Amino acid sequence: MKQLLTKWTIFTLLTLGLFSCSKDENKITFLGGDAPVLSANRSGIIPLTFLTRDQEAIRFDWTNPNYKFSTGVSSQDVNYILEFDTTGSGFTTPNMKRVAISKELSVSFTQSQINDFMLNQLNLSTGVTYNLQIRVIATLNNDNGKVISNTLSFEATPYAIPPKVAPPSGGELFMVGSATPGGWNNPVPVPGQKFTQITPTLYELVVDITGGNSYLFLPINGFWGAKYGGLGANNSNNPNEDEFKPEGGDLIAPATSGRYKVTVDFQRGKFTLTPQ
């Protein structure tokens, strides 16, 4: 009987060992991937002009990272992000442009798209030549297996485009509403509620704001026939930053009362309120 039990114990251990080996052999292991090789159809300078804005500026191509698992090369879809930044920033600029691309191994941009990246994302100035650096990042799902390509460098000079919203012809701008110290009284008190013109399309004002109340921008003090407000219904805007238009609806202020810098950018068609 003792000998029979011993044989049964040995058989059980061998069976468990074989099962464990089989289980280990079936485990799928990620073995990594190759960094994509990024290339472009031009070098040196990316041409940008308003007259040729709809023409192709540049096309980028890159190689497949060929992600590998213990079962072979992955058949999963790969996600790519093309990053644009100014040279020397090390792809750490807060306003860096990131373009998500699914599966494809190339992408083309028009001159107006590159110009928009530089002006409205990187916040660069028109008529100034900048050095740009561009790279592509490849990942699998959930950012697994991240690999980064080589970096390409270019020069580009963004061009001026017509402002998204026409600025006041008189070069003046005022703020009115229950969110301001002067309330809805029009004309508004000056200079307290009169903006400073920074550029032909940029205006700034530091003012005390009553949280959760409404306001508008006026190009002419004391005149209700012209105004700038929100794109949607009254008080439906993002309180901290949003787009605006002529004859728009009332704008809602941030919920917290305090002193704010109000920036109105006609070039981009956006306003911002920043606590001071």
Summary of the structure (lengths in Angstrom):
residues: 276
radius of gyration: 29.5
end to end distance: 88.9
largest distance: 109.5
contacts: 797
relative contact order: 0.12
helix: 14%
strand: 37%
